[in-house]
Every structure is written in C-alpha cells, then in structure tokens.
Amino acid sequence: IKACAVALKRHPALNSSFQGHTIRKYRSVDIGVAVALEDGLITPVIRKADQKGLETIAHEVRELAERARHKKLKPEEYTGGTFTITNLGMYGIQWFAAVINPPEAAILAVGAVEKKPVVRNEQIVVGHTLTLTLSADHRVVDGAQAAEFMRDLRLILENPAALAL
C-alpha cells in the first residue's frame, strides 16, 4: 500500500477518475484494499496513504479488514477511494486481472509470492518473485503512463528502504 501510494504521487494520472465527460485528479492518495466477505467484496480505504508510515498503514488495514468482516464499517470508511489494491496471492493465485472499481482509473492485482530461479551477480539462485497486474481505464490513463507507474512501483518494492518515513 505504501509503495503504491509513493508511486501514485509520482504518477497522478493513475490517482484519478473518469466522471461523465471529465477526468478528476485527486490530491489525496486514498487507497482501497479489497476484503472478501461471504456476500462479496468491500474496499475499506486507507486515507492519505502517501503520508503514513508502514506501521500505521499495517495497523489501519488490520483494523479496517477486521471491522469489515464483522460488518461494522461506516460508509465513509469504504467509499471515496482513488485507487484499489486487490490480493489473491494469499489464495495461491499467481496472477489475475482485476476489474476496476468505477469511477477509479486503475486497480492493482497482487499475486502470490513464489520461489523461482533468478540471476544475481551472474549466478542462478532461488529468488522470491511477485506478479503485479494493473488494470487501467484508457479514458484516463494511457499505456505508457501505466507502464511508467508499474516500473516505478517495481523499483520501490525492490528497494524497500525508500519507504521508511
């Protein structure tokens, strides 16, 4: 969530929405996190995620997800997100394409972390890989913008020290 928030600040087109005939760009990075319930999904929102530290975000996600599972969220806690992250990796799903939550411009699908052979220092070693898939509304975001966002997100995730506040 934090890595995504940092990347969204660098790429504000993805922190936007299509509303009628206009594109609305948001200043605040409010990330919805998909939570599975028996009767469907709900996306509690981490407000101003770019301004929060990892520990604060982790605490808020746990608290909101728990309250979502007990149907105790207030509408303002699950509406108004500017971008969504959904994770099926916890179910062992390698990759998937997520459906955008209108009117948001994009959603990030997070797959399972897997052990695979990778090359490090000219040696083949076992590494941990993660597949991320971005679905984007091309009325708001073009392919090059989406690719730049994903490139920067990858760099942030590969260098997590950059996330410390």
C-alpha positions, 0 to 999 in steps of 0.5 A, a space after each residue: 500500500 505504501 509503495 503504491 501510494 509513493 508511486 501514485 504521487 509520482 504518477 497522478 494520472 493513475 490517482 484519478 477518475 473518469 466522471 461523465 465527460 471529465 477526468 478528476 485528479 485527486 490530491 489525496 492518495 486514498 487507497 482501497 484494499 479489497 476484503 472478501 466477505 461471504 456476500 462479496 467484496 468491500 474496499 475499506 480505504 486507507 486515507 492519505 496513504 502517501 503520508 503514513 508510515 508502514 506501521 500505521 498503514 499495517 495497523 489501519 488495514 488490520 483494523 479496517 479488514 477486521 471491522 469489515 468482516 464483522 460488518 461494522 464499517 461506516 460508509 465513509 470508511 469504504 467509499 471515496 477511494 482513488 485507487 484499489 489494491 486487490 490480493 489473491 496471492 494469499 489464495 495461491 493465485 499467481 496472477 489475475 486481472 482485476 476489474 476496476 472499481 468505477 469511477 477509479 482509473 486503475 486497480 492493482 492485482 497482487 499475486 502470490 509470492 513464489 520461489 523461482 530461479 533468478 540471476 544475481 551477480 551472474 549466478 542462478 539462485 532461488 529468488 522470491 518473485 511477485 506478479 503485479 497486474 494493473 488494470 487501467 481505464 484508457 479514458 484516463 490513463 494511457 499505456 505508457 503512463 501505466 507502464 511508467 507507474 508499474 516500473 516505478 512501483 517495481 523499483 520501490 518494492 525492490 528497494 524497500 528502504 525508500 519507504 521508511 518515513 
